[in-house]
């Protein structure tokens, strides 16, 4: 019985050591080395969200990022014999230009969300439209964070 425990312990140690478990390196996720500038078309609530992300600011700036052309559109998709829209599509887009050393990189981020509006009353439709707009803004912010993080790679 003791022999089986030693074999089991040996295989367990070999398994754990082969998993390459080591120390994890903490990655600095603060955007304190980036300077954001905005166009006049950017709404104030979006500027506040970006400022909440970019809370550093006391170090020297490595990259200048200009955020412009924020657009949020709603489309109704009509189909069938009814006079109501069956689906509603909300599309958000955001343009950024990144000045990195001597190059300028232009990117456009898009996010599209669809929801069925057949069974909704008008109040519920307005509420889900506001929810989808918040989701699109959060998705665009996530895309912006990922793109800025990829600059240094």
C-alpha positions as CSV (number, residue, x, y, z in Angstrom):
1,X,0.0,0.0,0.0
2,X,2.8,2.4,0.8
3,X,4.4,1.6,-2.6
4,X,1.2,2.8,-4.4
5,X,1.2,6.1,-2.5
6,X,4.9,6.8,-3.5
7,X,4.1,6.1,-7.2
8,X,1.0,8.3,-7.1
9,X,3.0,11.1,-5.4
10,X,5.8,10.8,-8.0
11,X,3.3,11.0,-10.9
12,X,1.6,14.0,-9.3
13,X,4.8,15.9,-8.8
14,X,5.8,15.1,-12.4
15,X,2.4,16.3,-13.7
16,X,2.6,19.6,-11.7
17,X,6.1,20.3,-12.8
18,X,5.3,19.7,-16.4
19,X,2.5,22.3,-16.3
20,X,5.1,25.1,-16.4
21,X,3.6,26.8,-13.4
22,X,5.8,29.7,-12.5
23,X,5.7,33.2,-11.2
24,X,3.2,35.4,-13.0
25,X,4.4,38.8,-14.0
26,X,2.1,41.7,-13.2
27,X,1.4,43.8,-16.3
28,X,1.0,47.5,-15.8
29,X,-2.4,48.3,-17.2
30,X,-2.4,52.0,-16.5
31,X,-2.7,54.3,-19.5
32,X,-0.6,57.0,-17.9
33,X,1.8,57.3,-20.8
34,X,-0.8,58.5,-23.4
35,X,-2.2,61.9,-24.1
36,X,-5.8,62.0,-25.4
37,X,-7.2,64.9,-27.4
38,X,-10.7,65.2,-28.6
39,X,-12.6,66.6,-31.5
40,X,-15.7,68.9,-31.0
41,X,-18.0,66.1,-32.0
42,X,-17.1,63.9,-29.0
43,X,-19.9,64.1,-26.3
44,X,-18.9,65.0,-22.8
45,X,-20.0,61.6,-21.3
46,X,-17.5,59.8,-23.6
47,X,-14.7,62.2,-22.7
48,X,-15.4,61.5,-19.0
49,X,-15.2,57.7,-19.7
50,X,-11.8,58.2,-21.4
51,X,-10.6,60.4,-18.6
52,X,-11.5,57.8,-16.0
53,X,-9.3,55.3,-17.9
54,X,-6.5,57.8,-18.4
55,X,-6.0,58.7,-14.7
56,X,-2.2,59.1,-14.8
57,X,-1.0,62.2,-16.6
58,X,2.0,63.1,-14.4
59,X,4.5,61.1,-16.5
60,X,5.8,62.2,-19.9
61,X,3.6,61.3,-22.8
62,X,4.9,58.7,-25.3
63,X,2.0,58.7,-27.8
64,X,-0.6,61.3,-28.7
65,X,-4.0,59.9,-29.5
66,X,-6.7,62.1,-31.2
67,X,-10.2,60.8,-30.9
68,X,-12.7,62.1,-33.4
69,X,-15.9,61.4,-35.3
70,X,-18.0,59.6,-32.7
71,X,-21.2,58.5,-34.4
72,X,-24.2,56.6,-33.0
73,X,-27.0,55.7,-35.4
74,X,-30.2,53.8,-35.1
75,X,-31.8,51.8,-38.0
76,X,-35.2,50.2,-38.0
77,X,-35.5,47.0,-40.1
78,X,-38.9,46.5,-41.6
79,X,-40.1,43.2,-42.9
80,X,-43.4,41.3,-43.5
81,X,-46.9,42.6,-43.7
82,X,-46.8,44.6,-40.4
83,X,-46.1,48.3,-40.4
84,X,-43.8,48.1,-37.4
85,X,-40.1,47.4,-37.4
86,X,-39.2,43.8,-36.6
87,X,-35.7,44.6,-35.5
88,X,-33.7,47.6,-34.5
89,X,-30.0,48.0,-35.2
90,X,-27.7,50.4,-33.4
91,X,-24.3,51.1,-34.9
92,X,-21.6,53.1,-33.2
93,X,-18.3,54.2,-34.7
94,X,-15.2,56.0,-33.4
95,X,-12.2,57.2,-35.3
96,X,-8.8,57.6,-33.7
97,X,-5.4,58.7,-35.0
98,X,-2.3,57.7,-33.0
99,X,0.9,59.6,-33.4
100,X,3.7,57.1,-32.7
101,X,7.2,58.5,-33.1
102,X,7.2,59.6,-36.8
103,X,4.1,57.7,-38.0
104,X,0.4,58.4,-37.8
105,X,-1.9,55.4,-37.5
106,X,-5.6,55.9,-38.3
107,X,-8.1,53.4,-37.0
108,X,-11.9,53.2,-37.0
109,X,-13.7,51.2,-34.4
110,X,-17.2,49.9,-35.1
111,X,-19.8,48.1,-32.9
112,X,-23.2,46.9,-34.0
113,X,-26.0,45.6,-31.8
114,X,-29.4,44.3,-32.9
115,X,-32.5,43.6,-30.9
116,X,-35.9,42.4,-31.8
117,X,-38.6,45.1,-31.4
118,X,-41.7,43.1,-32.3
119,X,-43.0,42.3,-28.8
120,X,-41.8,45.4,-27.0
121,X,-43.9,48.3,-25.9
122,X,-42.6,51.8,-26.7
123,X,-41.2,52.3,-23.1
124,X,-39.4,49.0,-23.1
125,X,-38.1,49.7,-26.6
126,X,-36.6,53.0,-25.4
127,X,-35.0,51.4,-22.4
128,X,-33.4,48.6,-24.4
129,X,-32.2,51.2,-26.9
130,X,-30.5,53.1,-24.1
131,X,-29.0,49.8,-22.8
132,X,-27.7,49.0,-26.3
133,X,-26.2,52.4,-26.7
134,X,-24.3,52.0,-23.3
135,X,-23.2,48.5,-24.5
136,X,-21.9,50.0,-27.7
137,X,-20.0,52.7,-25.9
138,X,-18.5,50.1,-23.6
139,X,-17.5,48.0,-26.5
140,X,-15.9,50.9,-28.3
141,X,-14.0,51.8,-25.1
142,X,-12.7,48.2,-24.8
143,X,-11.5,48.3,-28.4
144,X,-9.8,51.6,-27.7
145,X,-8.0,50.2,-24.6
146,X,-6.9,47.1,-26.5
147,X,-5.5,49.2,-29.4
148,X,-3.6,51.5,-27.1
149,X,-2.2,48.5,-25.1
150,X,-1.0,47.0,-28.4
151,X,1.1,50.1,-29.3
152,X,4.0,49.0,-27.1
153,X,4.2,45.4,-28.4
